[in-house]
Amino acid sequence: MKKILILLAIITLFGCSDKGSAKKIEFRKGIIYTLDGDKPYTGEGISYYDGNNIESRGYSKNGKAEGEWTYYFYNGKVKRKGSYMNGKMDGHWIYYYHSGEVEGEVEYRKGKEM
């Protein structure tokens, strides 16, 4: 448990400090917004399960996921990671078990499994 808390602290301190660009985001009807925003968000964002535990982190363009995204289990371990293009899964995705072991890998093109 202590290792998880230290890891989360490191992620928060260093991961969020990159140019101050990461904002707290939320998904509303499949579109990404900042917590206090009313326009679809462009930039790096982080969503949380609660105030402290990161649920996902990635970049969005005009409210759609774009580029590399990472999703986390509540315990801070990576749940899945891969890329989006125009809001759709695109490219190589890796899925993990709670233990951190790889569960599987899938290729996507324009949101469809290959």
C-alpha positions in Angstrom: 0.0 0.0 0.0 2.8 2.4 0.8 4.4 1.8 -2.6 1.1 2.6 -4.3 0.8 5.9 -2.4 4.4 6.8 -3.3 3.8 5.9 -6.9 0.6 8.0 -7.0 2.5 10.9 -5.4 5.2 10.7 -8.0 2.7 10.6 -10.9 0.9 13.5 -9.5 4.0 15.6 -8.9 5.8 14.9 -12.1 3.0 13.8 -14.4 0.9 16.9 -13.8 3.8 19.4 -13.8 4.5 19.1 -17.5 4.0 22.8 -18.5 1.0 22.8 -16.3 -1.1 21.7 -19.2 -2.9 18.7 -17.6 -6.4 19.6 -16.5 -9.0 17.7 -14.6 -11.5 16.4 -17.1 -14.8 14.6 -17.3 -16.7 12.7 -20.0 -20.2 14.0 -20.8 -22.1 12.0 -23.3 -18.9 10.8 -24.8 -17.3 14.3 -25.1 -14.4 15.5 -23.0 -14.7 18.7 -21.0 -12.8 20.3 -18.2 -14.6 20.0 -14.8 -15.7 23.6 -15.0 -15.9 24.0 -18.8 -18.8 24.2 -21.1 -16.9 23.8 -24.4 -15.3 20.5 -25.6 -11.7 20.4 -24.3 -8.4 20.4 -26.3 -5.3 19.5 -24.4 -3.9 17.0 -21.9 -6.4 15.9 -19.3 -6.7 13.6 -16.3 -9.9 12.0 -15.0 -10.2 10.8 -11.4 -12.2 8.1 -9.7 -12.3 10.5 -6.7 -10.2 13.4 -5.8 -7.0 11.4 -5.6 -7.0 8.2 -7.7 -6.4 8.7 -11.5 -8.8 6.9 -13.7 -7.4 7.9 -17.1 -4.9 10.3 -18.7 -4.6 11.4 -22.2 -5.0 14.1 -24.8 -8.2 15.4 -26.4 -8.9 17.5 -29.4 -12.2 19.3 -29.6 -13.6 17.0 -27.0 -12.5 13.7 -28.7 -9.7 11.5 -27.4 -6.6 11.8 -29.6 -3.2 10.1 -29.3 -1.9 8.0 -26.4 -4.3 7.3 -23.4 -3.7 5.3 -20.3 -6.5 3.9 -18.0 -5.8 2.8 -14.4 -7.4 0.5 -11.9 -8.4 2.2 -8.6 -5.2 0.9 -7.1 -3.0 2.9 -9.5 -1.9 0.0 -11.7 -2.4 0.3 -15.5 -5.6 -1.2 -16.7 -5.2 -0.6 -20.4 -3.3 1.7 -22.8 -3.3 2.6 -26.4 -4.1 5.3 -28.9 -7.1 7.1 -30.3 -7.7 8.9 -33.5 -10.6 11.3 -33.7 -12.2 9.7 -30.6 -11.9 6.1 -31.8 -9.5 3.5 -30.7 -6.8 3.2 -33.3 -3.6 1.1 -33.2 -2.1 -1.2 -30.6 -3.9 -1.6 -27.2 -2.6 -3.5 -24.3 -4.9 -4.8 -21.5 -3.7 -5.7 -18.0 -4.9 -7.7 -15.0 -5.0 -6.1 -11.5 -1.7 -7.9 -10.9 0.0 -5.9 -13.6 0.4 -8.9 -15.9 -0.6 -8.5 -19.5 -4.1 -9.9 -20.1 -4.1 -9.4 -23.9 -3.3 -7.2 -26.9 -5.6 -6.0 -29.6 -5.2 -3.9 -32.8 -7.9 -1.4 -33.6 -8.6 0.6 -36.8 -11.1 3.5 -36.6 -12.7 1.9 -33.5 -13.0 -1.6 -34.8 -11.0 -4.6 -33.6 -8.8 -6.1 -36.3 
